Amino acid sequence: MPQVKLIDLQAQYIPIRAEIRRAIDEVCDEQALLLGPVTERFEKNLAAYCQTKYALGVSSGTDALLCSLMAMGVGPGDEVIVPPFTFFCTAGNVSRLGATPVFVDIEPDTFNLDPAKLEKAITKKTKVIIPVHLFGQCANMEAINEIACKHGLLVLEDAAQAIGAKRNGKTACSIGFAGCLSFYPTKNLGAFGDAGAICSNDSAFIEKCRLLRVHGSGHQYHHVLVGGMFRIAAIQANVLNVKLKYLDEWHTARRKNAAIYDGMFAGTRVVPPRIEEGNLSIYNQYVVRVPGRDGVKQALAERGIGTAVYYPIALHLQECYKGMGHREGDFPVSEQACREVLALPVYPELPEGHAAYVGKALLEVVG
């Protein structure tokens, strides 16, 4: 019985270890450990990859969102629209700034924010809309942008799971006003620790983020804004620069594994993810819906198969948001997803035959 990991970071690292070690040594030898030419080189390459004029390396995906919201002037009294089915920081950063996250339910088949439910959530206090490109597939940005434009709102793409994903030929982070990336080690483009980036075509916005990244200081000990410490480490930037040139190759391998699952699950009780026409998914996760999810997860673990649940509790039902007054049933599509979703191994280095083994085992368990 094969042991199938959900993800295997060593399998990615070992073939390019020599390149990465050289990149780390370069930074160590120069002792330019924060920002500097190495980071600027990565930012230039990242902007080109994301089809934006600018990219700014920061300390994490969470800080990318936080810094962006700060640059957009979000604060007490403001509302920011987010989906309730996503990683916590999408809403958490809104709350950290004293603003209110306003939840809008997701589409049942793409897991992304549902534009049909968006406009009724907009009020005079709404300042920003954050669509999340969940699991590597872009949200319906045309519809979201149209509504945002009508109401004079900014659109901030949470592309933490979607670097390189495309919608109708446009790359994630280039479709809204700005976009945020995470380079957490398990992402398709993963650093050797925490790192992130902000991408945009707006020079004034990027320059404000650049100031906020170092406590609002353009010159040493002269602070024009109250910011934070959101710098990316040069070692992370150089590691990411090595990995960036392999990224499309890794995306292709993920799509190949996803296609195996798609073929096996068609017409069964296992519901595969639906990729919208015009979308190119990078499959940061391959997430299915299954009946009796928790039992299925346990049964697969007994067969040596690693899986994960993204996410078991919708944000509006998290303990820290009890004071908002939401109840079970307020966002039923998100709540149902929390009960049914299961992520399967889809990483590029998945050994030959393992995807088929996982698919067969899942179908046997589900029945």
N, C-alpha and C positions, 0 to 999 in steps of 0.2 A: 504494500500500500504506500503510494508516494506521499510525502509530506509537502503540502502546497502552502507556501507563505502568502499572506495577503500582499505583502510587498517585500522586496529583497534589495536593500540599498547596497549591500556588498557586491551583488551581481553587476550593478551599474558601475561601482567605483573601481573594481579590480582592473578591468580592461583599459581604463584611462588614468590609472594611479600615477604613472610616471609624469604625465602632463600636469596633473593636479599638484603633485609634489613640487614640480618646477615652479608652478604659479605661486605656491605658498612660499617657497624659498626666495623667489624674487622680491616679495613684499618683506620678508624677514631680513633679507640682506640690505634692502634699502632703508628699512625701519621707518618708512612712511606708512603708518598703520591705519590712519583714518583719512578718508576722502583722498585728495591728491590725484595725480595723473592716472594711476591705475583705475580708480573709481570713475574718472571722467571718460576713460576709454570704454569701460563697460557701459556707462550711461549712453554714450554715442551709439554703440552697437545695439543696445536694447531698444533705443528709440527707433532705429532703422528696422529692427525686427517687428516692432509693434506698429509701425507705420504712423508714428507721431513725430512731431518736430522735437519734442523734448522728453527726456526721462531723467528722473532724480532718484538715486539710490538712497534708501532709508533703512532703519534698523529692523523693521518687521512689516508684515502685511497689516497688522493691527495699527502700527504707527503710521503707515501709509494712509489709511483711512482717517485716523485721528488728525494728522497734519493737514490733509486735504480739507476736512470739515472746518478746521480752524481757519485755513486760508479762505474758505468760502464765507467766513463770518458767522458760522452757526453758534448759537449760544442760548441762554435762558429765554424762554418765550417762543422759541422756534420749534417747528415740527419737521421731522425728516421721515419720509416714507421708506419702509424696509419690508421685506418678506419675513414671515415668522418662521420659515423653514430654511435655516442657514446656520452657519457658525455664529456663536454669540457675539463676536466683536462687531459685527455689522450694526447691531442695535446698541451694543454696550458703549461704543464710542460716542454715539449720539447722547446717551445718558451722561457720560463723563463730562460733556460740555454743558450740561444743564438743560439741554433741549429734550424734546419728547419724541421717542420713536413711535411712529404710527404704522401699524401693521396692515398689509394688504396681502390677501391669500394668493396661493400659487396655482399654476395650471397643473392638472393631475398627471399629464403625460410627460411634460418637460421638467417639472419641479421648479420652474422659474416663475417670477412675479407675473401675475395675470393682468394684462393691460385693461381687460374689460372691467376689472374691479378697481382700477386705479383712480379714475376721475372723481368718484364719489367720496374718496378719502382726502381729497385736497381741500384745504381751508385757507383763510387769509394768513394763517401762521406758517403754512408750508413753505419751506425754503429749498429743500433738496430732495431728489428722488434717488435712491440707491438700488438699482436692479442688480441682483447677484447672478452671475453666469455660473450656475451651480453644476458641479460634476464635470465641467469642461465644455458646456454648451451655452452659447450666447442667448440671452433673453431676447424678446421681441422688441428690439431697440427702435425700429421705425415707429411703432405704435406708441412706445413710451416717450420718444423724443417729440412726437407730434403733440401729445398731451402736455408735456413739459413746456414746449414752446408757446402753446396756447395760454398757459398760466404764468409764463415768465419764470420758470423754475430751472435750476441747474440739475444736470444728470451726472451722477458720479458712479461709474461702473465698478462694482466689486468683482474684479477679475482674478481674485486670489487663486481660483482653481482653473483658470482658463487662458493662460498665456499661449498665444498662437492659435486659439480658437477663432473661427471666422463666421461672419454672417453676411451673405450676399457679397462676398469678396472683401469686406472690411474686417480688419483685425480687432479683437477685443482690446480695449483701452483707447481705440481711435474713433469709437462710434458715438460716445457721449462727450460731455465737456472735458472730463478727465477720467482716468482709470487707475485702479490700484492693484498691485501685484503682491503676492506672498512668495517667498523663496524658502519657506519651511522645508526641511530636508525631504519630506515625503511628497512634495509637489513635483510636477513633471520637470520643472527646473528647480532643483533643490540646492540650497547652500550647505555649508558645513556648520549649521546653526541657524539662528534667526537672521532674516534679511527681507527686504521688500523694496518696492519702487512705486513712484507716482509718475504717470505718463499723461501728457496733454499737448495740445497745439497752441495753448494760450500762454504767451510769454510772461505776462504780468502775474498770472496765477503761479506759474512755476517759480518765478523769482520770489514771490511771497513765501512759497513752500521752502525754497532754499534758505531764506532767512529764518523761518520757523524751525527748520531742521537743527539750527545751532543757537537756540535760545533767542531768536530774533536779532542776531548779531551779524552784520555785514563786515564789521571790523572788530578786532579784539577789544572786548570790554566796552563796546558801544552797542547798546541794544535799542533798536527802533520798535520792536514788537516783543510781546511776551510769548515765547515759543516753548520748545522742549528740546530734549537731546535725542534727535532722531537720526543720527549719522549712521551710515553703513560702514562697517569695517572693511579696510582695503583687501584683507585676505578673502573675505566673502565675495567682494566684487571680482577679484581675480579668479577665484574658483568658478564663479558663475560665468565668467568670460570663456573659460575652457569648455564648460558644459553647453553653452548657448549654441555652439556650432553643431552639436549632436542632437539638438532638440527636435527638429523636424523628423529625423530618423527615428527617434524614440516615439514621437507621436504616431508615425506610420505603423510601428510595431504594436502599439496599443490598439489602433483601429483594426489591425489584423486579428488580434485576440478577441476584440469585441464582436467582430463579424462571425467568429466561430460560435460565440454564445448566441448571437442573434438568430443564426440558422437553427440552432438546437432548440431554442425556446419558442420559436414561432408556432402559434396555435396551441400552446400548452397552458397550464395553470400558472406558469412563471411568466410574469409580464416584463419584457425587456424595456429599456429606455427607448423613447421615441425621439429621433433626431429630426427636427423640423427641416422642411425643404429649404435649401439655401444655407443651412448651417453646416459647418465643419467642426465636429466635436474632437477634443483632444483626450477625452475619457480620462480625466484626472481620477475619477472612479467609474466603475461600471456598476450601476445600481439597478437592481430588479425589485419588483414587488412580489411578495409571496404570501400565501395564507399561512397563519400560524408561525409567523416569522421567528419568534424566540426559540421555539422547538426545532425549527429547521436549522437555525444557526448552531444549536447544540449538536444536532445530528451530523452536521457537516464537520464540526470540530472533532467528533469521534472518528471521522474518516480521515483525519489529518489535514483538513482544509480550513485555512484561515479566512475569516470574513469579518466585516465590521458593520456597525449601524451608524449611518450619518443621516438623520439625527434622531435620538430617541424621544426628545421632549421639545415641542415647539416653543419658541421664545416667549410667546404671550402667556405660557403656563409655567415659566420658570419662577422659582421662589422669589427671586429678586424683583420681579415685576408684579407681584401680588397686588401692590398698591395701585396699579393701573385699572384694576377692576375687571379684567378679562376673565371669562369663564370657558370651560370646556364646551366646544360647539361653536365658538365665535369664528374660528377659521377652520372649518371642517376638512378641507382638502389637505392642509398642512398636518392636521392631527391624524388623518388617516395614513398619510405618508409615514409619519413617525411610527405607526404600528406595523407597517408592511415592508419598509425598505431594507435591503440587504446588499452590501457592496461585496463584489467578488474579485478575486485576483485578476488583474488586467495589465500588470506592469510589463514593460517592453522585454525584459529578460526572462519572462515566464518560460520554463523549459518546454520543449516540443511535447505535445500530447497532454500537458497539464490542464489546459483550458477545456479540452474534450472530457478529461476525467472529472473536472469540477462540474461541468454541465450535466454529464450523465448522473453523477451522484446527486445533484440538486433535483433533477427530474425524478429520480427514484424516491427521494425523501418526500417530495411534494405529492407525488402520486398522480 
